């Protein structure tokens, strides 16, 4: 029954996407297009405080609070200062759809890549960390790993696909691939292979030359669980501020999550985003790693950027 329901929801959102019912529109007018141009290029990306968005393309939901995670398009987010994108790909009927779970977003992965490459063409001192996760493959011969390999082969000079932490100068004008989709392809910063991406918890992914520290506790039952999530996030921020100058550590801290049997995303984001803003005011400048939020705003991005 659950699989049937998922298929029905997927098909319904796929049809509505084709009909243009939830098309996205850019707002424009944001002024953080080139903030990385003022960052010392000899710094490793792990030393820089980087604004990020969780489920970056999730602008549509059939019911309030269950799947929408952002207010602004990816183009707008980039112009606001976001430099870490969390992209979920759903291969359906051979098409590279973007989704949040089974909720299709009326956007294509290839179009999202083009948006990022166009942005970097106009702002060559910037870089974009591009985290890609395979949601599902349904009635499609091509999987996400093959799709991305094909896209990268079209212009490899625009991508950083090594499994190591680069300096900013190494990746200016490039997309840094964060691989959450394939444990066998070994392209990009590997967040799938070896230790693997754990579910709903804080964890480490240890490689030979570096470690990815992640806080991604996203399912909460009550308000006490939200408080506990903040404690986990704060612990990782504290660790990052103490150790980020070591190039062997990359910190990815998700402020995002949902609460309740019927997911409520905004209740978590409202709490976590405010607590983070208060924390930064108390602690001041320093490295906070990659801060991944739901409902990113210009104010949140600017606050993260100004900690550098």
C-alpha positions as CSV (number, residue, x, y, z in Angstrom):
1,X,0.0,0.0,0.0
2,X,2.8,2.4,0.9
3,X,4.6,1.8,-2.4
4,X,1.3,2.3,-4.3
5,X,0.7,5.6,-2.5
6,X,4.3,6.8,-3.3
7,X,3.8,5.9,-7.0
8,X,0.4,7.8,-7.1
9,X,2.0,10.9,-5.5
10,X,5.0,10.7,-7.8
11,X,2.8,10.5,-10.9
12,X,0.5,13.3,-9.7
13,X,3.4,15.6,-9.1
14,X,5.0,14.6,-12.4
15,X,1.9,15.5,-14.3
16,X,1.5,18.8,-12.5
17,X,5.1,19.6,-13.2
18,X,4.6,18.9,-16.9
19,X,1.5,21.2,-16.9
20,X,3.6,24.0,-15.3
21,X,1.5,24.0,-12.1
22,X,4.5,24.5,-9.9
23,X,7.0,26.3,-12.1
24,X,9.7,28.4,-10.3
25,X,10.4,32.1,-10.9
26,X,13.5,34.1,-10.0
27,X,13.1,37.2,-7.8
28,X,16.6,38.7,-8.5
29,X,18.2,41.8,-7.1
30,X,20.5,40.1,-4.6
31,X,24.1,41.4,-4.0
32,X,26.2,38.5,-2.8
33,X,27.2,37.2,-6.2
34,X,30.9,37.6,-5.6
35,X,31.6,37.3,-1.9
36,X,34.2,34.6,-2.4
37,X,36.4,37.0,-4.5
38,X,37.4,38.6,-1.2
39,X,38.4,35.3,0.5
40,X,42.1,34.4,0.5
41,X,42.4,31.8,-2.3
42,X,45.1,29.8,-0.4
43,X,42.5,28.8,2.2
44,X,41.0,25.3,1.9
45,X,37.3,25.3,1.4
46,X,37.0,23.5,4.8
47,X,38.3,26.7,6.5
48,X,35.6,28.9,5.0
49,X,32.1,29.5,6.5
50,X,29.8,28.6,3.6
51,X,26.0,29.2,3.4
52,X,24.1,26.1,2.2
53,X,20.5,25.2,1.5
54,X,18.9,21.9,2.3
55,X,16.8,20.3,-0.5
56,X,17.8,23.4,-2.5
57,X,15.1,22.9,-5.2
58,X,12.2,22.0,-3.0
59,X,9.8,24.9,-3.7
60,X,6.6,22.9,-4.1
61,X,4.5,20.9,-1.8
62,X,1.0,19.5,-2.2
63,X,0.2,20.1,1.5
64,X,1.6,22.8,3.8
65,X,4.9,22.2,5.6
66,X,5.5,18.6,4.3
67,X,8.1,19.0,1.5
68,X,8.8,22.7,0.7
69,X,12.2,23.7,2.1
70,X,13.1,26.9,0.3
71,X,11.4,30.2,-0.8
72,X,13.9,31.2,-3.5
73,X,15.1,29.5,-6.7
74,X,18.6,28.2,-7.0
75,X,19.6,31.2,-9.1
76,X,18.4,33.5,-6.4
77,X,20.1,31.5,-3.7
78,X,23.4,31.7,-5.5
79,X,23.0,35.5,-5.8
80,X,22.1,35.6,-2.1
81,X,25.4,33.9,-1.3
82,X,24.5,30.2,-1.0
83,X,27.5,28.1,-2.1
84,X,26.4,24.6,-1.0
85,X,23.5,23.1,-2.9
86,X,21.7,19.9,-1.8
87,X,20.2,18.4,-5.0
88,X,18.0,15.2,-5.1
89,X,17.6,13.5,-8.4
90,X,14.7,11.2,-9.3
91,X,15.2,9.3,-12.6
92,X,11.7,8.8,-14.0
93,X,10.8,7.6,-17.5
94,X,14.4,8.3,-18.5
95,X,14.1,12.0,-17.4
96,X,16.3,13.6,-14.8
97,X,13.7,15.1,-12.4
98,X,14.5,16.9,-9.2
99,X,12.4,15.9,-6.2
100,X,12.1,16.0,-2.4
101,X,11.4,12.3,-1.7
102,X,8.6,11.4,-4.1
103,X,7.4,15.0,-4.5
104,X,8.7,16.1,-7.9
105,X,9.6,19.8,-8.2
106,X,9.0,20.5,-11.9
107,X,12.7,21.0,-12.5
108,X,15.3,19.1,-14.4
109,X,18.8,18.2,-13.1
110,X,20.5,19.3,-16.3
111,X,18.8,22.7,-16.1
112,X,20.1,23.1,-12.5
113,X,23.6,22.3,-13.6
114,X,23.3,24.9,-16.4
115,X,22.1,27.5,-13.9
116,X,25.2,26.8,-11.8
117,X,27.7,26.9,-14.7
118,X,26.1,30.1,-16.0
119,X,26.5,31.7,-12.6
120,X,30.2,30.6,-12.4
121,X,30.8,32.0,-15.9
122,X,29.6,35.4,-14.7
123,X,31.3,35.1,-11.3
124,X,34.6,33.2,-12.0
125,X,36.0,33.8,-8.4
126,X,33.2,31.8,-6.9
127,X,32.8,28.0,-6.4
128,X,29.7,25.9,-5.8
129,X,29.7,22.7,-3.7
130,X,27.2,20.5,-5.4
131,X,25.9,17.7,-3.3
132,X,23.9,15.1,-5.3
133,X,21.8,12.3,-3.9
134,X,19.9,9.7,-5.9
135,X,16.3,9.6,-4.7
136,X,14.9,6.9,-6.9
137,X,15.2,5.3,-10.3
138,X,11.8,4.4,-11.8
139,X,11.3,3.1,-15.4
140,X,14.6,4.5,-16.4
141,X,17.6,2.7,-17.9
142,X,20.0,5.5,-16.9
143,X,20.9,6.0,-13.2
144,X,22.2,9.1,-11.6
145,X,25.9,8.0,-11.7
146,X,25.8,7.5,-15.4
147,X,23.9,10.8,-15.9
148,X,26.5,12.8,-14.0
149,X,29.4,11.1,-15.6
150,X,27.9,12.1,-19.0
151,X,27.3,15.7,-17.9
152,X,30.8,16.1,-16.5
153,X,32.4,14.6,-19.7
154,X,30.8,17.5,-21.7
155,X,33.2,20.0,-20.0
156,X,35.5,18.5,-17.3
157,X,37.3,21.8,-16.9
158,X,34.2,23.1,-15.1
159,X,34.2,20.4,-12.4
160,X,36.4,19.4,-9.4
161,X,35.9,15.7,-9.0
162,X,38.9,14.6,-6.9
163,X,38.4,13.0,-3.6
164,X,40.2,15.5,-1.5
165,X,39.7,18.9,0.0
166,X,40.9,21.7,-2.4
167,X,41.9,25.2,-1.8
168,X,39.6,28.0,-3.0
169,X,42.0,29.0,-5.8
170,X,41.9,25.4,-7.1
171,X,38.1,25.5,-7.6
172,X,37.3,29.1,-8.4
173,X,34.9,29.0,-11.4
174,X,34.2,25.3,-10.8
175,X,31.6,23.0,-9.3
176,X,32.9,20.9,-6.5
177,X,31.1,17.5,-6.7
178,X,30.0,16.1,-3.4
179,X,29.0,12.5,-4.2
180,X,26.1,11.1,-2.3
181,X,24.8,8.9,-5.2
182,X,27.4,6.2,-6.0
183,X,29.7,4.1,-4.0
184,X,31.5,2.7,-7.0
185,X,32.1,5.6,-9.3
186,X,34.6,7.4,-7.0
187,X,34.0,10.9,-8.4
188,X,34.2,14.0,-6.2
189,X,34.2,14.2,-2.4
190,X,32.9,10.8,-1.5
191,X,30.1,11.0,1.0
192,X,28.7,7.6,0.1
193,X,31.5,5.1,0.0
194,X,33.6,3.7,2.9
195,X,31.8,4.7,6.1
196,X,28.8,6.0,4.2
197,X,26.2,8.6,4.8
198,X,24.3,7.6,8.0
199,X,20.6,8.2,8.4
200,X,19.2,10.8,10.8
201,X,22.2,11.3,13.1
202,X,25.6,12.9,13.6
203,X,28.5,10.9,12.1
204,X,31.9,11.0,10.4
205,X,32.9,9.8,7.0
206,X,36.6,9.0,7.2
207,X,38.9,8.9,4.2
208,X,42.7,8.4,4.0
209,X,43.5,12.1,3.8
210,X,40.4,13.8,5.3
211,X,37.3,13.4,7.3
212,X,33.8,14.7,6.7
213,X,32.0,15.5,9.9
214,X,28.2,15.7,9.5
215,X,25.2,16.6,11.7
216,X,22.1,15.5,9.9
217,X,19.6,14.7,12.6
218,X,16.4,15.5,10.7
219,X,13.5,13.5,12.3
220,X,12.0,14.8,15.6
221,X,9.0,13.7,17.6
222,X,8.6,16.6,19.9
223,X,10.1,20.0,20.8
224,X,12.6,18.4,23.2
225,X,14.0,16.6,20.1
226,X,14.5,20.0,18.4
227,X,16.4,21.2,21.3
228,X,18.6,18.1,21.2
229,X,19.2,18.7,17.5
230,X,20.4,22.2,18.3
231,X,22.8,20.7,20.9
232,X,24.2,18.4,18.3
233,X,24.6,21.2,15.8
234,X,26.2,23.5,18.4
235,X,28.7,20.8,19.3
236,X,29.7,20.5,15.7
237,X,30.0,24.2,15.3
238,X,32.2,24.4,18.4
239,X,34.4,21.6,17.0
240,X,34.7,23.3,13.7
241,X,35.7,26.6,15.2
242,X,38.5,24.9,17.1
243,X,39.7,22.6,14.3
244,X,38.8,24.1,10.9
245,X,42.3,25.2,10.3
246,X,43.2,21.6,9.8
247,X,42.7,20.9,6.1
248,X,41.8,17.3,7.0
249,X,38.4,18.2,8.3
250,X,35.2,19.2,6.4
251,X,32.1,20.1,8.5
252,X,28.6,19.9,7.1
253,X,26.0,21.0,9.6
254,X,22.3,20.7,8.8
255,X,19.9,23.1,10.6
256,X,17.1,21.4,8.7
257,X,14.6,18.8,9.9
258,X,10.9,18.0,10.4
259,X,8.8,17.2,13.4
260,X,5.7,15.0,14.0
261,X,4.0,12.1,12.3
262,X,2.9,14.4,9.6
263,X,6.1,16.3,8.8
264,X,6.3,20.0,9.8
265,X,9.4,21.5,8.3
266,X,8.9,25.2,9.2
267,X,8.6,24.5,12.9
268,X,12.1,23.1,13.0
269,X,13.6,25.8,10.6
270,X,12.1,28.7,12.6
271,X,13.7,27.3,15.8
272,X,17.1,26.3,14.4
273,X,17.7,29.3,12.2
274,X,17.1,31.7,15.1
275,X,19.3,29.7,17.5
276,X,22.1,29.7,15.0
277,X,21.8,33.5,14.5
278,X,22.0,34.0,18.3
279,X,25.0,31.6,18.5
280,X,26.9,33.6,15.9
281,X,26.2,36.9,17.6
282,X,27.6,35.4,20.8
283,X,30.7,33.7,19.3
284,X,31.7,36.1,16.5
285,X,34.1,35.6,13.6
286,X,35.6,32.2,12.9
287,X,35.0,29.1,10.7
288,X,31.5,27.6,11.0
289,X,31.9,25.1,8.1
290,X,29.1,24.5,5.7
291,X,25.8,25.7,7.3
292,X,22.9,24.0,5.6
293,X,19.5,25.5,6.3
294,X,15.8,25.3,5.2
295,X,14.3,28.6,4.1
296,X,17.6,30.4,3.6
297,X,17.3,34.2,3.7
298,X,19.6,37.1,2.7
299,X,20.1,37.9,6.4
300,X,21.2,34.3,7.2
301,X,23.6,34.1,4.3
302,X,25.1,37.5,5.1
303,X,25.6,36.5,8.7
304,X,27.5,33.4,7.7
305,X,29.6,35.2,5.1
306,X,30.6,37.9,7.6
307,X,32.1,35.3,10.0
308,X,35.0,34.8,7.5
